[in-house]
């Protein structure tokens, strides 16, 4: 067993309400007679109690973004453990989960702990199913959260039964102590804080909440320094938890809890809302053996580090995610010199269109446009531009984006590409064109202007709609925007993060000839890639033969760029340093693969 101080994560459970009803959920969502929502003062006390802890402080549920105080909580936690800011999650993302995975690796470092070192991210963490509230708080999350464990639950994953007692499985005391002390959950996962106190294991905290137990330790500074010898009475919760035992796995999407008969009786006494429904499978157990007909089909875990999913990418489905859904409204700022024929060709690319200008030009457009998109004409003499923006965006719809177009602009595939990107609503994309520009987004003449922004942005909130209402030009929006969140409105701003995917036939240079090299070699071969070379920054390794490959100097990357397609980084612990060395050789992020 581990002391919480040696764990890489300590969770704060802010709610047991959830948007899903997964099989064998570790927070037992669906059973509770009433969901809890941790109040802000309790959360503050929880965060403050962890002063001095080096690791991730997780905001956990249920679905934590359902807590009405979520935004305030995230900001408070980030104030205590500030995030290391980069612009990566501000830019439009081509592959969202790759970006999140890269963010995790960028902030991972080796921290000394009992028995050696642990992979550590020191800062705020979030565990979320990426529902509408995640999208609602997207800007806040990217501003405050250092590590995100996301799982949209659209793909198959497997959960081991937690509500199975060791006594029902006939495990004797001596064998049980060994199993309990080597439980993969307590060793790999987290201690936790619930509204009822602090716990050595997150499952103990969840069981205490489910069965209305006595609560945990007082949430006071230093509670997390307790050692296994001090866990005391909390260990009795292990008796009801089957995760240390060899049982089986069930597809989370079946929405069924597998429960031993004795624990089922406890659920009845606790008033579980699922009693009497087909969402509980009471296991048939004879002499400690679960009957085969009681089990789900799966009886294995995928891996010690990833027990619930086959791979990191399996946590997210780009084809089904709600993060891509958006409504793009076009605002065309027209004058007598506008090339309105080009505007008309673009109207069908938008969910709705507003034309802001003089009446006579509006009439010309109205006469010539025969498409289906709703077009609204606004007389510039009667309404300020800021009021038009307010009318379109003030309803705080995090799905609605406004694209403004002024001057000689012909839109190409910009809306089509935007609809395939995950956007940060706090970001302003803005370009003022000084000379003729042509790219995959637009053809623009000199003096043109294009922008894209969302009405829920913190920059607009901070400036106040009263200030926006007085604006007469789009460039005034730029003046009130947080400068670090302004980017050029062009394809190059899009970010394609490093990936873990190796494609058949790709020519690979491996960077890192350490202990993971053999795994990397096997990975490339298993995916039908071709290893061109192995490189490493250590002078002790350069020129030596490891795993059958001569180790090259990193300069090989620049000097032989035409001989390979991708660079494969072999470590997560030192990923940040390795990625920096690789990019210093002129390699783009999109050409990096990592384990």
PALUMZA-429955 format. One record per residue (C-alpha): x, y, z; residue number from 1; residue in three letters. Coordinates in steps of 0.2 Angstrom, whole numbers, plus 5000, padded with zeros to 4 digits. Example, Ala and Ser with C-alpha at 12.3 -4.5 7.8 and 13.67 -1.06 7.14 Angstrom:
BEGIN
east/north/up/k/r
5062/4978/5039/1/Ala $
5068/4995/5036/2/Ser $
END
This chain:
BEGIN
east/north/up/k/r
5000/5000/5000/1/Unk $
5005/5018/4997/2/Unk $
5004/5033/5008/3/Unk $
4995/5047/4999/4/Unk $
5011/5057/4999/5/Unk $
5018/5045/4987/6/Unk $
5003/5044/4975/7/Unk $
5004/5054/4959/8/Unk $
4986/5060/4962/9/Unk $
4974/5065/4976/10/Unk $
4956/5067/4971/11/Unk $
4943/5079/4977/12/Unk $
4926/5072/4974/13/Unk $
4915/5087/4970/14/Unk $
4899/5077/4965/15/Unk $
4892/5060/4962/16/Unk $
4880/5066/4949/17/Unk $
4884/5060/4932/18/Unk $
4879/5061/4913/19/Unk $
4882/5042/4911/20/Unk $
4877/5027/4920/21/Unk $
4892/5015/4918/22/Unk $
4893/4997/4923/23/Unk $
4902/4995/4939/24/Unk $
4906/5014/4941/25/Unk $
4919/5017/4955/26/Unk $
4908/5031/4962/27/Unk $
4893/5020/4961/28/Unk $
4883/5033/4952/29/Unk $
4865/5029/4951/30/Unk $
4863/5020/4967/31/Unk $
4862/5035/4979/32/Unk $
4846/5041/4985/33/Unk $
4852/5059/4983/34/Unk $
4867/5066/4974/35/Unk $
4879/5077/4983/36/Unk $
4887/5093/4977/37/Unk $
4902/5099/4987/38/Unk $
4901/5117/4992/39/Unk $
4914/5129/4988/40/Unk $
4920/5132/5006/41/Unk $
4923/5113/5008/42/Unk $
4932/5113/4992/43/Unk $
4943/5127/4998/44/Unk $
4947/5118/5014/45/Unk $
4951/5102/5004/46/Unk $
4963/5111/4992/47/Unk $
4971/5121/5007/48/Unk $
4974/5104/5016/49/Unk $
4986/5099/5002/50/Unk $
4998/5112/5004/51/Unk $
5015/5104/5001/52/Unk $
5009/5089/4992/53/Unk $
5018/5087/4975/54/Unk $
5007/5079/4963/55/Unk $
4990/5082/4954/56/Unk $
4975/5088/4964/57/Unk $
4960/5081/4954/58/Unk $
4943/5088/4953/59/Unk $
4933/5072/4951/60/Unk $
4915/5065/4950/61/Unk $
4903/5059/4944/62/Unk $
4904/5072/4931/63/Unk $
4913/5087/4941/64/Unk $
4907/5100/4928/65/Unk $
4889/5097/4934/66/Unk $
4894/5105/4951/67/Unk $
4887/5123/4950/68/Unk $
4903/5130/4958/69/Unk $
4914/5121/4946/70/Unk $
4921/5136/4937/71/Unk $
4925/5144/4954/72/Unk $
4933/5128/4960/73/Unk $
4944/5127/4945/74/Unk $
4950/5145/4947/75/Unk $
4953/5143/4966/76/Unk $
4964/5127/4963/77/Unk $
4974/5135/4949/78/Unk $
4977/5150/4961/79/Unk $
4985/5138/4973/80/Unk $
4994/5128/4960/81/Unk $
4996/5138/4945/82/Unk $
4996/5130/4928/83/Unk $
5011/5132/4917/84/Unk $
5003/5141/4903/85/Unk $
5006/5138/4884/86/Unk $
4996/5143/4869/87/Unk $
4993/5125/4864/88/Unk $
4975/5123/4870/89/Unk $
4971/5141/4864/90/Unk $
4974/5137/4846/91/Unk $
4961/5127/4835/92/Unk $
4964/5108/4837/93/Unk $
4965/5096/4823/94/Unk $
4965/5081/4834/95/Unk $
4959/5085/4851/96/Unk $
4964/5070/4861/97/Unk $
4981/5070/4854/98/Unk $
4983/5088/4860/99/Unk $
4977/5083/4878/100/Unk $
4989/5068/4878/101/Unk $
5003/5079/4873/102/Unk $
4998/5092/4886/103/Unk $
5000/5078/4899/104/Unk $
5017/5072/4893/105/Unk $
5023/5090/4892/106/Unk $
5020/5093/4911/107/Unk $
5026/5076/4917/108/Unk $
5042/5075/4927/109/Unk $
5051/5062/4939/110/Unk $
5047/5065/4957/111/Unk $
5056/5056/4971/112/Unk $
5045/5044/4981/113/Unk $
5046/5029/4992/114/Unk $
5055/5015/4981/115/Unk $
5061/5027/4968/116/Unk $
5053/5040/4957/117/Unk $
5035/5042/4950/118/Unk $
5028/5051/4935/119/Unk $
5021/5067/4942/120/Unk $
5011/5082/4935/121/Unk $
5011/5095/4949/122/Unk $
4995/5105/4947/123/Unk $
4976/5105/4945/124/Unk $
4968/5090/4936/125/Unk $
4951/5086/4929/126/Unk $
4942/5070/4926/127/Unk $
4928/5072/4914/128/Unk $
4916/5063/4902/129/Unk $
4917/5078/4890/130/Unk $
4898/5083/4891/131/Unk $
4890/5099/4887/132/Unk $
4896/5107/4903/133/Unk $
4914/5103/4899/134/Unk $
4911/5112/4883/135/Unk $
4903/5126/4892/136/Unk $
4918/5128/4903/137/Unk $
4931/5125/4890/138/Unk $
4940/5141/4891/139/Unk $
4941/5140/4910/140/Unk $
4947/5122/4909/141/Unk $
4961/5126/4897/142/Unk $
4966/5141/4907/143/Unk $
4967/5132/4924/144/Unk $
4969/5113/4922/145/Unk $
4986/5106/4920/146/Unk $
4981/5087/4918/147/Unk $
4965/5081/4910/148/Unk $
4959/5063/4911/149/Unk $
4945/5063/4898/150/Unk $
4934/5049/4893/151/Unk $
4918/5053/4882/152/Unk $
4912/5035/4885/153/Unk $
4907/5033/4866/154/Unk $
4919/5018/4864/155/Unk $
4920/5001/4872/156/Unk $
4928/5000/4889/157/Unk $
4928/4988/4903/158/Unk $
4925/4990/4922/159/Unk $
4928/4977/4935/160/Unk $
4915/4974/4948/161/Unk $
4918/4985/4964/162/Unk $
4903/4979/4974/163/Unk $
4910/4961/4978/164/Unk $
4915/4957/4995/165/Unk $
4931/4946/4998/166/Unk $
4921/4935/5010/167/Unk $
4908/4931/4997/168/Unk $
4923/4924/4986/169/Unk $
4929/4914/5001/170/Unk $
4946/4923/5002/171/Unk $
4955/4918/5019/172/Unk $
4962/4932/5030/173/Unk $
4980/4928/5026/174/Unk $
4978/4928/5007/175/Unk $
4967/4943/5009/176/Unk $
4980/4954/5018/177/Unk $
4992/4950/5003/178/Unk $
4979/4955/4990/179/Unk $
4973/4970/4999/180/Unk $
4991/4977/5002/181/Unk $
4995/4975/4983/182/Unk $
4978/4981/4977/183/Unk $
4981/4989/4960/184/Unk $
4969/5003/4963/185/Unk $
4977/5009/4979/186/Unk $
4994/5007/4971/187/Unk $
4990/5016/4954/188/Unk $
4976/5027/4958/189/Unk $
4972/5040/4972/190/Unk $
4968/5045/4989/191/Unk $
4952/5056/4990/192/Unk $
4943/5069/4999/193/Unk $
4924/5069/4999/194/Unk $
4911/5080/5009/195/Unk $
4913/5068/5023/196/Unk $
4932/5068/5025/197/Unk $
4949/5062/5018/198/Unk $
4952/5044/5013/199/Unk $
4968/5033/5010/200/Unk $
4959/5026/4994/201/Unk $
4946/5034/4982/202/Unk $
4936/5018/4983/203/Unk $
4935/5019/5002/204/Unk $
4928/5037/5000/205/Unk $
4915/5031/4988/206/Unk $
4910/5016/4998/207/Unk $
4908/5027/5014/208/Unk $
4897/5039/5004/209/Unk $
4886/5025/4997/210/Unk $
4883/5016/5013/211/Unk $
4883/5032/5024/212/Unk $
4898/5027/5034/213/Unk $
4907/5036/5048/214/Unk $
4917/5048/5036/215/Unk $
4935/5050/5034/216/Unk $
4949/5059/5042/217/Unk $
4948/5077/5046/218/Unk $
4952/5088/5031/219/Unk $
4967/5097/5039/220/Unk $
4984/5101/5034/221/Unk $
4996/5086/5032/222/Unk $
4982/5072/5033/223/Unk $
4990/5065/5017/224/Unk $
5006/5061/5025/225/Unk $
4998/5046/5034/226/Unk $
5007/5030/5031/227/Unk $
4998/5013/5028/228/Unk $
5001/5009/5047/229/Unk $
4990/5024/5051/230/Unk $
4975/5019/5039/231/Unk $
4966/5010/5053/232/Unk $
4948/5008/5053/233/Unk $
4947/5014/5035/234/Unk $
4953/4998/5029/235/Unk $
4937/4990/5033/236/Unk $
4930/4997/5017/237/Unk $
4942/4985/5007/238/Unk $
4931/4971/5013/239/Unk $
4917/4977/5002/240/Unk $
4928/4981/4987/241/Unk $
4931/4968/4974/242/Unk $
4944/4977/4964/243/Unk $
4959/4968/4972/244/Unk $
4952/4951/4968/245/Unk $
4952/4942/4951/246/Unk $
4934/4942/4945/247/Unk $
4930/4948/4927/248/Unk $
4926/4964/4917/249/Unk $
4910/4971/4910/250/Unk $
4907/4983/4896/251/Unk $
4904/5000/4904/252/Unk $
4890/5004/4891/253/Unk $
4879/4989/4897/254/Unk $
4875/5000/4912/255/Unk $
4875/4985/4924/256/Unk $
4882/4983/4942/257/Unk $
4889/4966/4946/258/Unk $
4885/4963/4965/259/Unk $
4889/4949/4977/260/Unk $
4873/4944/4987/261/Unk $
4879/4951/5004/262/Unk $
4883/4968/4996/263/Unk $
4866/4968/4988/264/Unk $
4858/4966/5005/265/Unk $
4868/4982/5011/266/Unk $
4862/4991/4995/267/Unk $
4844/4987/5000/268/Unk $
4847/4994/5018/269/Unk $
4855/5009/5010/270/Unk $
4840/5012/4999/271/Unk $
4849/5011/4982/272/Unk $
4838/5018/4968/273/Unk $
4843/5003/4957/274/Unk $
4836/4989/4969/275/Unk $
4823/4979/4959/276/Unk $
4829/4985/4942/277/Unk $
4839/4976/4928/278/Unk $
4854/4987/4931/279/Unk $
4859/4975/4945/280/Unk $
4866/4958/4942/281/Unk $
4867/4948/4958/282/Unk $
4881/4936/4956/283/Unk $
4879/4917/4959/284/Unk $
4893/4912/4970/285/Unk $
4896/4894/4975/286/Unk $
4911/4891/4987/287/Unk $
4919/4907/4982/288/Unk $
4918/4904/4964/289/Unk $
4907/4915/4953/290/Unk $
4896/4905/4941/291/Unk $
4901/4907/4923/292/Unk $
4883/4912/4918/293/Unk $
4884/4926/4931/294/Unk $
4899/4934/4922/295/Unk $
4901/4946/4908/296/Unk $
4911/4939/4893/297/Unk $
4927/4949/4897/298/Unk $
4938/4942/4911/299/Unk $
4954/4952/4909/300/Unk $
4961/4969/4911/301/Unk $
4970/4978/4897/302/Unk $
4985/4983/4906/303/Unk $
4991/4988/4924/304/Unk $
4992/5006/4919/305/Unk $
4977/5007/4908/306/Unk $
4964/4994/4916/307/Unk $
4948/5001/4909/308/Unk $
4953/5005/4890/309/Unk $
4963/4997/4877/310/Unk $
4973/5013/4873/311/Unk $
4973/5032/4877/312/Unk $
4964/5036/4860/313/Unk $
4950/5024/4865/314/Unk $
4944/5037/4877/315/Unk $
4938/5049/4863/316/Unk $
4928/5047/4847/317/Unk $
4931/5062/4835/318/Unk $
4916/5057/4824/319/Unk $
4904/5058/4839/320/Unk $
4911/5071/4850/321/Unk $
4900/5086/4854/322/Unk $
4915/5097/4854/323/Unk $
4915/5099/4835/324/Unk $
4897/5105/4835/325/Unk $
4896/5124/4832/326/Unk $
4884/5137/4824/327/Unk $
4894/5149/4813/328/Unk $
4885/5165/4810/329/Unk $
4892/5177/4796/330/Unk $
4892/5195/4798/331/Unk $
4896/5204/4782/332/Unk $
4901/5222/4784/333/Unk $
4897/5230/4767/334/Unk $
4899/5247/4760/335/Unk $
4898/5254/4742/336/Unk $
4915/5247/4737/337/Unk $
4911/5230/4743/338/Unk $
4912/5216/4731/339/Unk $
4895/5209/4736/340/Unk $
4894/5196/4723/341/Unk $
4908/5187/4732/342/Unk $
4898/5188/4748/343/Unk $
4883/5180/4740/344/Unk $
4893/5165/4735/345/Unk $
4898/5163/4754/346/Unk $
4881/5164/4762/347/Unk $
4876/5146/4761/348/Unk $
4892/5141/4771/349/Unk $
4884/5149/4787/350/Unk $
4870/5144/4799/351/Unk $
4864/5162/4797/352/Unk $
4870/5178/4789/353/Unk $
4869/5197/4794/354/Unk $
4873/5210/4781/355/Unk $
4877/5227/4789/356/Unk $
4878/5242/4778/357/Unk $
4868/5254/4768/358/Unk $
4851/5250/4762/359/Unk $
4854/5251/4743/360/Unk $
4868/5238/4744/361/Unk $
4857/5227/4755/362/Unk $
4844/5228/4742/363/Unk $
4856/5223/4729/364/Unk $
4861/5208/4739/365/Unk $
4843/5203/4742/366/Unk $
4839/5204/4724/367/Unk $
4853/5192/4719/368/Unk $
4854/5180/4733/369/Unk $
4843/5164/4730/370/Unk $
4850/5152/4743/371/Unk $
4842/5145/4758/372/Unk $
4852/5153/4773/373/Unk $
4842/5166/4783/374/Unk $
4849/5183/4778/375/Unk $
4846/5198/4789/376/Unk $
4849/5216/4783/377/Unk $
4854/5229/4796/378/Unk $
4855/5248/4791/379/Unk $
4872/5255/4797/380/Unk $
4864/5272/4800/381/Unk $
4851/5265/4812/382/Unk $
4862/5253/4823/383/Unk $
4880/5253/4829/384/Unk $
4890/5238/4825/385/Unk $
4892/5234/4843/386/Unk $
4874/5232/4845/387/Unk $
4873/5220/4830/388/Unk $
4886/5210/4839/389/Unk $
4877/5210/4855/390/Unk $
4861/5205/4847/391/Unk $
4869/5190/4839/392/Unk $
4880/5184/4854/393/Unk $
4873/5190/4870/394/Unk $
4863/5174/4874/395/Unk $
4879/5165/4880/396/Unk $
4878/5151/4868/397/Unk $
4895/5142/4869/398/Unk $
4891/5134/4852/399/Unk $
4888/5150/4843/400/Unk $
4903/5158/4834/401/Unk $
4903/5175/4824/402/Unk $
4913/5177/4809/403/Unk $
4915/5194/4802/404/Unk $
4920/5199/4785/405/Unk $
4924/5216/4778/406/Unk $
4932/5221/4762/407/Unk $
4937/5211/4746/408/Unk $
4935/5194/4753/409/Unk $
4930/5177/4745/410/Unk $
4928/5163/4757/411/Unk $
4935/5146/4752/412/Unk $
4934/5131/4764/413/Unk $
4936/5141/4780/414/Unk $
4919/5136/4787/415/Unk $
4921/5118/4782/416/Unk $
4938/5117/4791/417/Unk $
4932/5126/4806/418/Unk $
4918/5113/4808/419/Unk $
4931/5099/4809/420/Unk $
4941/5108/4823/421/Unk $
4939/5110/4842/422/Unk $
4939/5128/4845/423/Unk $
4943/5137/4862/424/Unk $
4928/5150/4864/425/Unk $
4940/5162/4873/426/Unk $
4951/5164/4857/427/Unk $
4950/5178/4845/428/Unk $
4955/5174/4827/429/Unk $
4958/5190/4818/430/Unk $
4967/5196/4802/431/Unk $
4968/5213/4795/432/Unk $
4975/5211/4777/433/Unk $
4988/5223/4771/434/Unk $
4991/5215/4754/435/Unk $
4983/5202/4743/436/Unk $
4982/5185/4753/437/Unk $
4977/5168/4747/438/Unk $
4976/5152/4758/439/Unk $
4965/5138/4761/440/Unk $
4953/5149/4771/441/Unk $
4951/5165/4760/442/Unk $
4956/5175/4745/443/Unk $
4958/5193/4752/444/Unk $
4962/5209/4744/445/Unk $
4971/5224/4753/446/Unk $
4962/5232/4767/447/Unk $
4951/5217/4771/448/Unk $
4947/5211/4788/449/Unk $
4941/5194/4795/450/Unk $
4938/5188/4812/451/Unk $
4930/5174/4822/452/Unk $
4925/5174/4841/453/Unk $
4912/5168/4853/454/Unk $
4901/5178/4865/455/Unk $
4905/5168/4880/456/Unk $
4923/5173/4880/457/Unk $
4931/5179/4896/458/Unk $
4938/5194/4886/459/Unk $
4920/5199/4882/460/Unk $
4914/5196/4900/461/Unk $
4928/5206/4907/462/Unk $
4926/5221/4895/463/Unk $
4907/5220/4898/464/Unk $
4893/5221/4885/465/Unk $
4891/5240/4888/466/Unk $
4908/5243/4881/467/Unk $
4905/5231/4866/468/Unk $
4888/5240/4862/469/Unk $
4898/5256/4859/470/Unk $
4909/5249/4846/471/Unk $
4909/5255/4828/472/Unk $
4923/5244/4821/473/Unk $
4928/5225/4823/474/Unk $
4946/5230/4826/475/Unk $
4940/5237/4843/476/Unk $
4936/5220/4848/477/Unk $
4954/5216/4847/478/Unk $
4958/5231/4859/479/Unk $
4948/5223/4873/480/Unk $
4954/5205/4870/481/Unk $
4967/5196/4881/482/Unk $
4982/5198/4871/483/Unk $
4988/5180/4873/484/Unk $
4972/5174/4866/485/Unk $
4973/5183/4849/486/Unk $
4979/5173/4834/487/Unk $
4980/5176/4816/488/Unk $
4965/5170/4807/489/Unk $
4974/5158/4795/490/Unk $
4977/5139/4792/491/Unk $
4994/5139/4800/492/Unk $
4986/5144/4817/493/Unk $
4978/5127/4818/494/Unk $
4988/5114/4828/495/Unk $
4991/5096/4824/496/Unk $
4998/5089/4840/497/Unk $
5010/5074/4841/498/Unk $
5001/5058/4840/499/Unk $
5003/5040/4846/500/Unk $
4998/5032/4830/501/Unk $
5010/5024/4818/502/Unk $
5004/5021/4801/503/Unk $
5009/5006/4790/504/Unk $
5024/5010/4778/505/Unk $
5029/5026/4788/506/Unk $
5048/5028/4789/507/Unk $
5053/5031/4807/508/Unk $
5068/5038/4817/509/Unk $
5067/5033/4835/510/Unk $
5073/5046/4847/511/Unk $
5078/5039/4864/512/Unk $
5089/5024/4866/513/Unk $
5085/5021/4885/514/Unk $
5075/5007/4893/515/Unk $
5060/5009/4882/516/Unk $
5069/5007/4866/517/Unk $
5065/4989/4864/518/Unk $
5046/4992/4866/519/Unk $
5047/5006/4853/520/Unk $
5055/4995/4841/521/Unk $
5042/4982/4843/522/Unk $
5028/4995/4842/523/Unk $
5035/5001/4825/524/Unk $
5036/4984/4818/525/Unk $
5019/4979/4825/526/Unk $
5011/4993/4815/527/Unk $
5021/4989/4799/528/Unk $
5032/5004/4800/529/Unk $
5050/5005/4795/530/Unk $
5064/5010/4807/531/Unk $
5077/5021/4798/532/Unk $
5088/5025/4813/533/Unk $
5089/5027/4831/534/Unk $
5095/5043/4839/535/Unk $
5099/5049/4857/536/Unk $
5106/5065/4865/537/Unk $
5118/5056/4877/538/Unk $
5136/5056/4871/539/Unk $
5138/5040/4881/540/Unk $
5126/5031/4869/541/Unk $
5130/5039/4852/542/Unk $
5140/5027/4842/543/Unk $
5136/5012/4852/544/Unk $
5125/4997/4846/545/Unk $
5108/4995/4856/546/Unk $
5095/4983/4851/547/Unk $
5104/4980/4835/548/Unk $
5104/4998/4830/549/Unk $
5119/5010/4829/550/Unk $
5114/5026/4840/551/Unk $
5116/5042/4830/552/Unk $
5118/5060/4835/553/Unk $
5102/5070/4835/554/Unk $
5110/5081/4821/555/Unk $
5105/5066/4810/556/Unk $
5087/5072/4811/557/Unk $
5091/5088/4802/558/Unk $
5104/5082/4790/559/Unk $
5094/5067/4784/560/Unk $
5076/5075/4784/561/Unk $
5071/5067/4767/562/Unk $
5075/5050/4773/563/Unk $
5061/5048/4785/564/Unk $
5043/5053/4789/565/Unk $
5041/5054/4808/566/Unk $
5051/5054/4824/567/Unk $
5046/5042/4838/568/Unk $
5050/5049/4855/569/Unk $
5051/5034/4867/570/Unk $
5048/5041/4884/571/Unk $
5035/5050/4894/572/Unk $
5045/5054/4909/573/Unk $
5057/5065/4899/574/Unk $
5046/5069/4884/575/Unk $
5046/5088/4886/576/Unk $
5065/5089/4885/577/Unk $
5066/5076/4870/578/Unk $
5052/5085/4861/579/Unk $
5062/5102/4863/580/Unk $
5078/5094/4856/581/Unk $
5068/5086/4841/582/Unk $
5059/5102/4836/583/Unk $
5076/5111/4838/584/Unk $
5081/5101/4823/585/Unk $
5067/5108/4813/586/Unk $
5055/5094/4815/587/Unk $
5036/5100/4816/588/Unk $
5025/5094/4830/589/Unk $
5014/5085/4817/590/Unk $
5029/5074/4813/591/Unk $
5032/5068/4830/592/Unk $
5025/5051/4837/593/Unk $
5027/5046/4855/594/Unk $
5024/5031/4866/595/Unk $
END
